[in-house]
Amino acid sequence: MDVNAAVAAAAAIAGLCTGVIAMLAFRWSERDQARPTRSSMRPDINAVLPPGVDTVLSVLRSSAVVLDEGDAVVKASSAAYALGLVRGGKLAVEPMLHMARDTRRDGEIRQVELDLPRRGTGRGEALAVSARVAPLGSRLVLLLVEDLTEARRIEAVRRDFVANVSHELKTPVGAISLLSEAVMDASDDPEAVSRFAGRMQIEATRLINLVQELIDLSRVQNDDPLEDAEPMRVDTLVAEAIDRCRHTATSKQITMAAGGTADLRVWGNRGQLAAALGNLVENAVNYSPARTRVGIAARRVTSPGGDLIEIAVTDQGIGIPEKDRERIFERFYRVDPARSRATGGTGLGLAIVKHVAASHGGEVSVWSSEGQGSTFTLRLPEAAAPEAAAADRAAAPASATPLHAAAPAEPAPHTAPAIPAPEVLP
């Protein structure tokens, strides 16, 4: 009997403890639910942003970031993440964060231009951006960031181009002005007048060439070559380029020869392609010593996007230093300014070649070795050949066939040394 009473008493005490524990757990649960949490302090974005703002931000070209009263990012566009403005849910650019806080405090719209480090590069490159901060409702701040990097690069190119053109035009014009004064002062000396007049003619020719190349460069940059495109035989373009430089080559006893695969065709603007190839051949002749050889070779190469036609112009000239090879296609860039003035070069020829190649879906590259020569290779998409020509190519041997050759006025007194270039002289 006593044992049963003890068991009953123990059970009652256990039940009482269980009830107390359950009541305390319920109270704690209610208090936790009433306590504000981090998630409850960050309402849903649709409840925070005013109606329609989310849609407007999604179609903006500018990078957009919306900050709440605690500087936390409520909304950010993908462009903002790509520029590195937002990291870990926070605005990562300190000057912009200070602007946002100032705008939140006084409600004023602020704008500033900044240079930001470019993500993923270790070369010290910077992004130029324009940041504008404005209040969005009573609690939010809107940050709009515009990338100005490309616009600044284009503006710098434009300024350099204008400065270079002004300098290049000033040189021959100033020389003509001085020479005309010299002619007037030496009016009683026929020999001096003849000498000064010859110099004036040289400077006038240089000025004409510069103006013409500026016109050509402007045309290839603005015109669509495919509007007047037509299939053209490569050997015809090569023959025109050789004829263009025949007089200069003959005076320097330079042999010009063409070779390679016959019956190749490219598709494009005849005038632009002839000018581009002519510039390459003209450079090869101008920068080659006397009694050397300039070759033009054409061939077909296989490419995943379709067959290409390679036209290589090889010379035995002075070559191009390695440090200058990446810049020779820039406008007005000269490896040797003094030699360019002596040869009448304007520094625009290779820039025209580059633009023509790019606008026709091709490219131009250079191989060079100082003291041995250079090879410029122009690659262009192949045009569809007539069915008869295609059949002839299938039946013809794979060996190269000469296209054209032009000998100098006098035979060269010695044989030109071999050039270890990627393209073999024909």
C-alpha positions in Angstrom: 0.0 0.0 0.0 2.8 2.4 0.9 4.6 1.4 -2.3 1.6 2.3 -4.5 1.2 5.6 -2.8 4.8 6.4 -3.4 4.5 5.5 -7.1 1.4 7.7 -7.4 3.1 10.6 -5.8 6.1 10.3 -8.2 3.8 10.2 -11.2 2.0 13.3 -10.0 5.2 15.2 -9.6 6.4 14.1 -13.1 3.2 15.3 -14.6 3.4 18.7 -12.9 7.0 19.2 -14.1 6.0 18.3 -17.7 3.2 20.8 -17.6 5.5 23.6 -16.3 8.1 22.8 -19.0 5.4 22.8 -21.8 4.0 26.2 -20.5 7.5 27.8 -20.5 8.3 26.5 -24.0 5.0 28.0 -25.3 5.8 31.3 -23.7 9.3 31.4 -25.2 7.9 30.5 -28.6 5.4 33.4 -28.4 8.2 35.8 -27.4 10.4 34.6 -30.3 7.6 35.1 -32.8 7.0 38.6 -31.5 10.7 39.5 -31.7 11.7 41.3 -34.9 14.1 39.2 -37.0 16.5 40.2 -39.8 14.2 38.7 -42.4 11.2 40.5 -41.0 13.1 43.8 -41.2 13.8 43.2 -44.9 10.3 43.1 -46.4 9.7 41.6 -49.8 11.0 43.6 -52.8 7.6 44.0 -54.3 6.3 45.5 -51.0 9.4 47.9 -50.7 9.7 49.2 -54.3 6.9 51.6 -55.5 4.7 50.0 -58.1 6.2 49.9 -61.6 9.8 50.8 -60.4 11.0 47.2 -60.7 9.8 47.1 -64.4 11.4 50.5 -65.2 14.8 49.5 -63.7 14.8 46.2 -65.7 14.8 48.1 -69.0 17.3 50.8 -68.2 20.6 50.7 -70.0 22.4 52.2 -67.0 23.4 50.0 -64.1 20.8 50.5 -61.4 21.1 49.9 -57.6 18.4 50.5 -55.0 19.4 50.9 -51.4 17.2 50.9 -48.3 17.6 52.9 -45.1 20.3 50.6 -43.8 22.5 50.8 -47.0 21.5 47.2 -47.9 20.9 46.5 -51.6 17.2 46.0 -52.3 17.5 45.7 -56.1 20.4 45.6 -58.4 20.6 45.1 -62.2 22.9 42.5 -63.7 25.1 45.2 -65.2 25.7 46.5 -61.6 27.1 43.1 -60.7 29.2 43.0 -63.9 30.8 46.3 -63.1 31.6 45.2 -59.6 29.3 47.8 -57.9 27.5 45.2 -55.7 29.3 42.5 -53.7 27.8 40.5 -50.9 24.6 42.4 -50.9 26.4 45.7 -50.3 27.4 48.6 -52.4 31.1 48.1 -52.9 32.1 51.6 -54.1 32.8 53.8 -51.1 32.3 57.2 -52.8 28.9 56.1 -54.1 27.9 54.9 -50.7 28.7 58.3 -49.2 26.7 60.0 -51.9 23.7 57.7 -51.2 23.9 58.6 -47.5 24.0 62.3 -48.2 21.1 62.1 -50.5 19.1 60.1 -48.0 19.8 62.8 -45.4 18.9 65.9 -47.4 17.0 64.6 -50.4 19.2 66.3 -53.0 20.2 64.7 -56.3 23.9 64.2 -56.7 26.1 63.3 -59.7 29.8 62.5 -60.0 32.3 60.9 -62.4 34.6 58.3 -61.1 37.4 55.9 -62.3 36.9 52.4 -61.0 39.4 49.5 -61.1 38.4 47.0 -63.8 37.6 43.6 -62.4 39.6 40.6 -63.5 42.6 42.5 -64.8 45.9 43.3 -63.2 47.1 45.9 -65.7 45.8 48.9 -63.8 43.0 49.6 -66.3 40.1 51.7 -65.0 36.5 52.1 -65.9 35.2 55.6 -66.3 31.7 55.9 -64.9 29.1 58.6 -64.2 27.1 58.0 -61.0 23.8 59.7 -60.3 22.0 59.3 -56.9 18.4 60.3 -56.3 15.8 59.6 -53.5 13.2 57.0 -54.4 10.2 57.5 -52.1 10.8 58.2 -48.4 13.0 55.3 -47.5 14.9 54.2 -50.6 17.8 55.7 -52.7 18.3 55.0 -56.4 21.8 54.9 -57.9 22.2 55.0 -61.7 25.7 54.3 -63.1 26.6 54.9 -66.8 29.8 53.3 -68.2 31.7 56.1 -70.1 34.9 54.1 -70.8 34.2 53.5 -74.5 33.0 57.1 -75.0 36.2 58.5 -73.5 38.3 56.2 -75.6 36.5 57.4 -78.8 36.9 61.0 -77.7 40.7 60.4 -77.1 41.0 58.8 -80.5 39.2 61.8 -82.1 41.4 64.3 -80.3 44.6 62.5 -81.4 43.3 62.2 -85.0 42.5 65.9 -85.2 45.9 66.8 -83.6 47.8 64.5 -86.0 45.9 65.8 -89.1 46.6 69.4 -88.1 50.3 68.6 -87.7 50.5 66.6 -91.0 48.8 69.3 -92.9 50.8 72.1 -91.3 54.1 70.6 -92.4 53.7 70.7 -96.2 51.6 73.9 -96.1 54.3 75.6 -94.1 57.0 74.3 -96.5 55.2 75.5 -99.5 54.7 79.0 -97.9 58.5 79.3 -97.2 59.5 78.0 -100.6 57.2 80.5 -102.3 58.9 83.3 -100.4 62.2 81.9 -101.5 61.1 81.9 -105.1 60.1 85.5 -104.9 63.4 86.5 -103.3 65.4 84.6 -106.0 63.4 85.8 -109.0 66.6 87.0 -110.7 68.3 83.6 -110.2 66.8 81.0 -112.6 68.7 78.1 -111.1 67.4 78.9 -107.6 63.9 79.4 -108.9 64.0 76.0 -110.6 65.4 74.3 -107.4 62.8 75.9 -105.1 60.0 75.1 -107.6 61.0 71.5 -107.6 60.8 71.4 -103.8 57.4 73.1 -103.9 56.2 70.4 -106.3 57.4 67.7 -103.9 55.6 69.3 -100.9 52.5 69.8 -103.0 52.4 66.2 -104.0 52.8 65.1 -100.4 49.9 67.4 -99.5 47.7 65.9 -102.2 48.6 62.4 -101.1 47.7 63.2 -97.5 44.4 64.7 -98.4 43.5 61.8 -100.7 44.4 59.2 -98.0 42.3 61.1 -95.5 39.4 60.9 -97.9 40.0 57.2 -98.5 40.2 56.5 -94.8 36.9 58.4 -94.2 35.3 56.5 -97.0 36.3 53.0 -95.8 35.2 53.9 -92.2 31.7 55.2 -93.2 30.7 53.3 -96.4 29.4 49.8 -96.5 31.6 48.0 -99.0 29.0 45.3 -99.5 26.6 47.7 -101.2 28.7 47.8 -104.3 30.3 44.4 -103.8 31.1 42.1 -106.7 33.3 39.0 -107.3 36.8 40.0 -108.4 39.7 38.0 -109.7 42.7 38.2 -107.4 45.2 38.3 -110.2 43.5 41.4 -111.6 43.9 43.2 -108.3 47.5 42.1 -108.1 48.2 43.4 -111.6 46.7 46.8 -110.7 48.8 47.0 -107.6 52.0 46.2 -109.6 51.2 48.7 -112.2 50.7 51.4 -109.5 54.2 51.0 -108.3 56.0 50.1 -111.6 57.7 53.4 -112.1 59.1 53.6 -108.5 60.2 49.9 -108.7 62.0 50.5 -112.0 63.8 53.5 -110.8 65.1 51.5 -107.8 65.8 48.3 -110.0 63.4 46.3 -107.8 61.9 43.2 -109.3 58.2 42.7 -108.7 56.7 39.3 -109.3 53.4 37.7 -108.6 52.5 34.0 -108.2 50.4 31.5 -106.4 47.2 29.8 -107.1 45.4 30.9 -110.3 41.7 31.8 -110.7 41.0 32.9 -107.2 38.2 35.3 -106.5 37.2 37.5 -103.6 33.9 39.4 -102.9 34.0 43.1 -102.1 34.3 46.7 -103.3 36.8 46.8 -106.2 38.1 50.3 -105.4 38.7 49.6 -101.7 40.4 46.3 -102.2 42.6 47.7 -105.0 43.6 50.6 -102.7 44.4 48.2 -99.8 46.5 45.9 -101.9 48.2 48.8 -103.6 49.2 50.3 -100.3 50.8 47.1 -99.2 52.8 46.8 -102.5 53.7 50.5 -102.4 55.1 50.2 -98.9 57.1 47.1 -99.9 58.7 49.0 -102.8 59.3 52.2 -100.8 61.0 50.5 -97.9 63.1 48.1 -99.9 66.7 48.9 -100.9 67.6 49.0 -104.6 68.1 45.8 -106.6 65.9 43.6 -104.3 62.7 41.7 -104.9 59.1 42.2 -104.0 56.7 39.3 -104.3 52.9 39.0 -104.2 51.6 35.5 -103.7 47.9 34.3 -103.5 46.5 31.1 -102.2 43.4 29.5 -100.8 43.3 28.4 -97.1 40.7 26.3 -95.3 38.8 27.9 -92.5 36.0 26.7 -90.2 33.8 29.6 -91.4 34.6 29.1 -95.1 37.6 29.2 -97.4 39.8 32.3 -97.2 42.0 33.9 -99.9 45.5 34.9 -98.6 47.4 37.6 -100.5 50.9 37.9 -99.1 53.2 40.8 -100.0 56.9 40.0 -99.2 59.8 42.3 -99.4 63.5 42.3 -98.6 63.5 45.6 -96.9 64.7 47.0 -93.6 62.1 45.1 -91.5 60.1 46.3 -88.6 61.3 46.3 -85.0 59.3 44.0 -82.7 58.2 46.8 -80.4 56.5 48.6 -83.4 54.7 45.7 -85.0 51.6 46.0 -82.8 51.2 49.7 -83.7 52.0 49.9 -87.4 48.3 49.7 -88.2 47.5 52.8 -86.1 46.7 56.0 -88.0 49.7 58.3 -88.5 52.1 55.9 -86.7 55.5 55.6 -88.3 58.3 53.3 -87.4 60.9 55.9 -88.7 59.4 59.3 -89.2 62.4 60.7 -91.0 62.4 57.8 -93.5 58.6 58.2 -94.0 59.1 61.9 -94.9 61.8 60.9 -97.4 59.5 58.3 -99.0 56.4 60.5 -98.9 54.6 58.3 -96.4 51.6 59.7 -94.5 51.2 57.0 -91.9 47.6 56.3 -93.1 48.2 53.5 -95.7 48.2 50.6 -93.3 45.3 52.0 -91.3 43.3 52.0 -94.6 44.4 48.4 -95.2 43.2 47.4 -91.7 39.8 49.1 -92.1 39.2 47.6 -95.6 40.1 44.1 -94.4 37.8 44.4 -91.4 34.9 45.8 -93.4 35.2 42.9 -95.9 35.1 40.3 -93.1 38.9 39.6 -93.2 42.1 40.7 -91.5 45.6 41.8 -92.1 48.7 40.6 -90.3 52.5 41.1 -90.5 55.6 39.0 -90.1 58.9 40.8 -90.1 62.6 40.4 -89.2 64.9 43.5 -88.9 67.4 43.6 -91.8 65.7 40.7 -93.7 62.3 41.9 -94.7 58.6 41.8 -94.0 55.5 39.9 -95.1 52.1 41.5 -94.9 49.2 39.0 -95.4 45.7 40.1 -96.4 43.0 37.5 -95.7 39.6 37.8 -97.3 36.6 35.5 -97.7 36.5 33.6 -101.0 33.8 34.5 -103.5 31.9 31.7 -105.2 33.6 30.8 -108.5 31.7 29.8 -111.7 31.0 26.1 -112.1 33.4 25.8 -115.0 36.2 27.3 -112.9 35.4 25.0 -110.0 35.6 22.0 -112.4 39.0 23.2 -113.7 40.3 23.5 -110.2 39.2 20.0 -109.4 41.1 18.7 -112.5 44.2 20.9 -112.2 47.3 19.9 -110.2 47.7 21.4 -106.7 51.0 23.1 -107.6 51.1 26.9 -107.8 50.8 28.6 -111.2 52.5 32.0 -112.0 50.1 34.9 -112.4 52.2 37.8 -113.5 55.8 39.1 -113.5 57.3 42.4 -114.0 61.1 42.8 -114.6 63.0 46.0 -113.9 64.5 48.1 -116.6 68.0 46.7 -115.9 68.8 43.2 -114.5 69.9 43.0 -110.9 73.6 42.7 -110.6 73.4 40.0 -107.9 70.9 37.5 -106.7 68.8 38.5 -103.7 69.3 36.5 -100.5 66.6 34.1 -99.4 64.1 35.4 -96.9 63.1 33.1 -94.0 59.6 34.5 -94.1 56.3 32.6 -93.7 55.5 33.2 -97.3 57.9 32.2 -100.1 58.6 34.8 -102.8 57.3 33.8 -106.2 
